Amino acid sequence: MQPPALAITAGEPAGIGFDIILKAHQHLQDCVIIGDQHALQARAQQMALDITFSHQPVSQPRQLHIKHIATAAPVIAGQLNANNAAYVLACLDEAIDGTLAGHYAAVVTAPLHKGIINDAGIAFTGHTEYLADRTNAKVVMLLVADSVRVALTTTHLPLAQVAAHINQPLIVQTATILNNDLIEKFAISQPHIAICGLNPHAGEQGHLGREEIDIIQPAISQLQQAGIHVSGPYPADTIFTPKHLAQVDAVLAMYHDQGLPTLKHIGFGRAVNTTLGLPIIRTSVDHGTALDLAGTGAADASSLIAAVQLARSQTNFNQG
């Protein structure tokens, strides 16, 4: 019996999700694309790619297996249309529900556009938060580039709100989920997690803020007492140097732009965003919709290929 396919959501139809799926087609033989077949076929013609679609698993080159979900409005590369926002979420729902039911092995997501979904009147913060809500899970965003792994304590928050959201239970919960999934999904038997401070120089002994003293260090002590190998808090401007990264399995940053710029500098284009803590495997590209590149053939599919490979390896590890 053929194993379940990986489900790839095609993302925002006006963006490069279609493009990178089409360009990566030879790497997607064990995948099913969830999106609008006719819009994907039109994009393939626009990009002068000879690719056909099947509603059954494929074994032929230049062919993709598709689960057709129709857009509400015509798709024009590079031009957002709020009428297609519900379609984007319908594709995501199909992937989530199908994976929970065992019809798909994992979810791999192409980029969507948060702004146009909100413009359509649908409150939406991001893939990570949506997956957490749909599966009733406590989740952690982790990005992976080569051997570097960076997780986030807070995700898509305005910078002015970050400090108010940092607390000891959140750090303990996030580090625990990270530790568990490094063991279960990455096969690291005894992970070492470095935890960043919040403030410059990790607070400079309280002279640049007390969050490290009052919140982060007590959380580290609690985690260590629970048998989890964590250390810190480290200044973010030193923990991301090669010498320190070589000694840890993951870094836990306090907020989005503390951890991700360095990781994307290291591996942009081949980095993978993965959601930990879910009852399913989910990986994603490390970039956005790049509307200016849609339909031009210039989009790089490397991150999608890396996301598929990571999902495939985690699926095989879990089954093994």
Secondary structure as GFF3:
##gff-version 3
##sequence-region A 1 320
A	DSSP	beta_strand	5	9	.	.	.	ID=ss1
A	DSSP	alpha_helix	17	23	.	.	.	ID=ss2
A	DSSP	three_ten_helix	25	27	.	.	.	ID=ss3
A	DSSP	beta_strand	31	35	.	.	.	ID=ss4
A	DSSP	alpha_helix	37	46	.	.	.	ID=ss5
A	DSSP	beta_strand	52	54	.	.	.	ID=ss6
A	DSSP	beta_strand	63	68	.	.	.	ID=ss7
A	DSSP	three_ten_helix	82	84	.	.	.	ID=ss8
A	DSSP	alpha_helix	85	100	.	.	.	ID=ss9
A	DSSP	beta_strand	104	109	.	.	.	ID=ss10
A	DSSP	alpha_helix	114	119	.	.	.	ID=ss11
A	DSSP	alpha_helix	127	135	.	.	.	ID=ss12
A	DSSP	beta_strand	140	145	.	.	.	ID=ss13
A	DSSP	beta_strand	148	152	.	.	.	ID=ss14
A	DSSP	alpha_helix	159	165	.	.	.	ID=ss15
A	DSSP	alpha_helix	168	184	.	.	.	ID=ss16
A	DSSP	beta_strand	193	196	.	.	.	ID=ss17
A	DSSP	three_ten_helix	200	203	.	.	.	ID=ss18
A	DSSP	alpha_helix	211	211	.	.	.	ID=ss19
A	DSSP	pi_helix	212	216	.	.	.	ID=ss20
A	DSSP	alpha_helix	217	225	.	.	.	ID=ss21
A	DSSP	beta_strand	230	234	.	.	.	ID=ss22
A	DSSP	alpha_helix	236	239	.	.	.	ID=ss23
A	DSSP	alpha_helix	242	245	.	.	.	ID=ss24
A	DSSP	beta_strand	250	253	.	.	.	ID=ss25
A	DSSP	alpha_helix	256	267	.	.	.	ID=ss26
A	DSSP	beta_strand	272	276	.	.	.	ID=ss27
A	DSSP	beta_strand	282	285	.	.	.	ID=ss28
A	DSSP	three_ten_helix	291	293	.	.	.	ID=ss29
A	DSSP	alpha_helix	302	319	.	.	.	ID=ss30
###
